[in-house]
Amino acid sequence: MKSRSLPGVWFVLGVCLCLLGSLLSAAEVNVYSARKENLIKPLLLQFAEQTDIKVNLITGKADALLQRIVSEGEHSPADLLITVDAGRLYRAQQAQALQPIDSKVLKDSIPGQYRDPAGYWYALSLRTRPIMYAPDRVSPEDLSTYEALVDPTWKQRICIRSSNNIYNQSLVASMLAHHGESEALAWSRGLVGNFARSPQGGDRDQIRAVAAGQCDLAIANSYYLGKMLTSGDTAQRSAAEKVRIFWPNQEGRGVHVNISGAAVARHSKNRASAIKLLEFLVSDDAQRWYAETNFEYPVKAGIRPSEMLENWGKFKSDILSLHQLGELNAQAVMIMDRAHWK
């Protein structure tokens, strides 16, 4: 048998290398994100630059994106779902829209209470939901816990979003986890009895209401205050400057925390790239970006929060495993309905 000539071997090798290069350059990952584009795209661009993996981003409302993945079924192009609140991630898991992954990088970076026990979803950042107060009308010495907000002292003085809001549903779910159904219902009724107005608007609206004197206290996610303080809108900055943060339950379980998080879609066609992106999002640089840009707390230990977050002071966080917020969501919603939390 004749041996193949050397030029022929080099030609075949060259073709193979070209094909390999073409396959490598074709790597991509499709991201469905409930986070606004400006809150996630800079990180995705950085990832693409470092890895040569093309990132295709679709943004939308959290519930609509989940419904889209479910409707698309096995034909869904989604590889990675990025959304907010452990309750929503649990819903996605229950809808069989996710697949479990086992990553040492993620397990080493993310504490156990901030990821699904079976590996279906992982936290990317932490969000606190403390008490906001007007310092000219409320002394921090008068504040202590979420539970104490049912005291008659706060009659017609509290603003908060509606019961349709997942952040509040998770807050009530945390009360359920810690105290049981009877106490969670009593607390919800007591809180509703102290509302200054019917729930309306988002977290920024609650902060603005405190600043305007429509109420003296609000429960809101702290990053909204950060965004208002750095807003180009003078009215937003002015309102935020009239409000202070109080960290409740510091002598007990700690302030309620939740997450932004991500999960690999069940029918991902680019699973390896999706996992690589998920691991990138808990890297040191990405975690610092969340703190500096989004005013959220790093989920990874050892990463300092931004200067603004540090100025708000240190606090003790509730260490409740967040998958319980999803498990208890339906019961929490029923309790809020029974309490006439509109």
N, C-alpha and C positions, 0 to 999 in steps of 0.2 A: 504494500500500500504506500502511495506517495505521501510524504509529509507535506502539510500545508505551508506555503511560502511565508516568509516573515512579514512581507508587506500585507498579505492577506490577513494574517493574525492581527496586525495593528489596525487594519480597517474594521474588522469585527469588534475589536476592543473599543475602538472609537465610537462605533454605533451604540454599543452597550452603555458606554459612559454618557453619551448624549441622551439616550432613553432614560437612564437613571437620573440625570440632571433634570430632565423634563418632569419626571415623577416627583422629585423632591420639591421643585418649584411649584408644583400643582397642589401642595399641601394647603389645606384651608380648614377653617372652623366657622360654623354658623352660630351666632349668638343671638338669643332672644332675650332682651333686657327690659325689665320694668323700671330700671333706672334711666333717667333722662340722659340723652346722648352726651351732653357736656360733663356729666358726672362719671362717665365710664370710658368714653372714647379715647382720651389721652393715654390711658393705661393700655388699651387694646392696640393703639398705634405703636406704643413702645414694645409691646410683646411681638407684634408683627416684624418690627425692625430687628429685634434680637434673634428671632427664630426663622425668619423667611416664611412663616405660616400666614397666609392671607386670612384676615378676619372680616367676615361679613356680619354687619350689625343690623338687627331689626329691633326697634324700640316700640313700646306700647304700654297700655295699662296692664297691671299684673294679672287680673282675672281674665282679661281678653286674650292675653298671650297664652295662658294655660289652656283656655278653651280652644285656641287655635292649634296648639300641639295635640290636644286630644282629638280634635276633628281631623287633623291631617293623618293621624294614625301612623302606620308603618311607613308611609310615604313622606313623613315630616322631615324637612331638611335640618331641623333644629339639632344642634349638638350640645349646646350649653344654655341652661336657663339661669338668668340672674334676676333675682327678685328681692323683695324686702319683707321681713317678718317671718319668724319661724312658723307661724300659723299658715302662711301661704305655701311655704315649702312642704309642710305636712299635707296640705290639700293636694299639691302636685303629686306627692308620693301616693296618696290614697287613690288618685285618679289614674294610677299606673302610668304616669308620664315620665317617670325617672327610672334610672338603673343604678344599682349600688356600685361603688368603686372602692378599691382598697389601695390607699396611697400612704406610704410611710412619711412622705413630705408633709401631707395634710395632717396626718395624725400627730406628727411631731410639732407642728406649728399651731394647731388649733386645740384648745382644751376640750375635754370630753363633753362638757355640758353645752358646748356651742356647735356640735355636729350630731348628725343622726347616728344612733347606736349601730345601725346596720350599714352605714356608709352611703345613704341615699342623698344627703345634702351636707354642705359644709358652710360655716360662717365665713364671711369676708371682712366684716367690720362690726363693731358693737355700737348700739344706740341706747342711750339712757332716756328714761321718761320720768324726770323729776317734777317737783313742784316749782312753779314760777310765781313770784309774788311782787307786789308793789311795795318798795321799801319805805315809802312815805305813809303807808297805811297799815303795814304789817311788820311786826318785829320777828326776826328769825327765831327768837326765843319762844314765840307762840306756836311754832311749828315743830312737828316731831315725826309722825308716820302717816302713811296713806290711811291707815285705819282711823286715825284721829280726825280726819277731815269730815267725819259724820257728826262731830260735836256741834251743838247749836251755835257755838261761837261763829261758825262759818255760814250761817243761814243767809241765803241769797248773796253769797260772796264768791262762788266758784264757777269758773267757765271751763268747759271741756267739749270735745267733739262728740258726734253722735255715736249711737250703738252700732251703726253700720261700719264704723271705722275699725280695721283689723288691729290697730295699735291698742285701742281701748278693749277690744275683745281679748287680746292677749294679756292685758293688765288684769282683767277680771278672771281670766283663766289662771293667772298666777295666784290670785286670792283663793281660788278654788283649791289649787294644789297645796297651799299652805294651811288653809283654815277649814276646808270642807264646804258643802253646799249651803247649809243653814247660815253660816257666818258670812259667806260670800254674798248671799241674797240680802241679808240684813245690811251689809256694808253698801251694796249697790243702791238699796232703797234710801239709806241715810244720805248717800252722796247726792242722789237725785233730789232729795228734799232740800239740799243746800245750794242747788244751782241758782245762779243769778239770772239766767235766761235759758230759753230752750237751746239745746245744742245746735250749733250752726257753724259752717265754715271749716277750715283746716287749722292746723296747729299755729300758723302765723296769725290767723284771726283771733285765736285765744290770747296770744301774746299782745296783739294790738288792743284787745278788749281790756286787758289788765292796765295797759298804759293809758287808755282813755277813761279809766275809772268806771267802766261798766261792770267790773268785778275786781276782786282783790287778789284772787288766786287763780291759777290755771294749771292743768297737767298737760305737758307738751314735751315732745322730743327735743333734747337740748341742741341738736345740730341746727334746728330751725332758728334758734336764737343766734347762733353763730353766723348763719347766712344773712340774717337781718342786720346784724351789726356790721357786716362787711358789704352790704348792698350798695349799689349805686343810687338807690332810691332814698332820698333824704328822709322821707316820712317813715320808711321802714327802720332806718337807723335810729331815728329819734324815738320811735316807740320802743325798740329793743333796749335802748339806753335807760329806759325808765323801769326796767324789769330786772330782777335778780333770781338766781337759781338757789333752791334749797334741796339738799340731798336727804330724802326721808329714810327712815328705818335704819339709821346708822348704828343704833344700839341693838338691832336685831338682825333680820335676814339681809338687809341692804336694799339699795335702790333697784327698782325694776329695770332690767335690761332686755334688749332684743337685738336682732341682727339684720344686716343685709347678708345675703348668702347666694350660693350657686349650686347647681346640680347638673349632672350629665343626663341628657335626654335619653329616654328608653330606646328610641330607634336611631340613635346617633350613627351617622355614617363615617364620622371622623373622630372616633372615640379617643384615640391616642392623643390627637391634637387638643381635644377638649380637656383631657386630664392635664396636659402640659400647661394649658392656659389657666386652669383652675389652680394649679400649683404656683404659677407665676403671680397670681393675684394675692397670694399670702407671702410673697417674698418681702424682704425688708423694705425695698424701695417702694413697692406698691402699698404696703401698710402705712408708710410715712405719707404717701400721697393722699390716702384716705383721710388721715388726720389733718393735714395741712389744707386740703382743698374742700373736703366734705364736712369737716368738723365732727367726724365720727371717731370713735376710739379704736385703736388697733386691737385686733383679736389675738395677735401674736405677742407673746411675752417678750419683754426686753425692748420694745419699740416705744420711744417716748411720744406722747401726744403732742399736738401743736401748742404753741405758746398760749393761745387763747384758752384751750382746754385746760392747760396747767393752771392758768389764772382762776379758773372756776373752782379749783381746789380738788384735793384727793377725796375719794369716797369708797365706801364698801359696796360691792355689787352683790345682788342676789345670785346665788350659785345654782339655782334651780335648773335642772336639765331642760333645755328649751323644747325638746320634742314633746314634753308634757303640755306645752301651750297649744300645740296642734291637737293632741289627743283630747284636750278639755275644751276645745273651741266651741263645739256645738252646745255643750252644756252651759258655757259662759254666755252664749247668745240667748239661750232660753232664760237664764237668770236676768239678763239685762231687759228682756221683754217683760218679765214678771215685775221688774222694778220700775217699769214705765220709763226707762231710759230711752228717749226718742232718738 
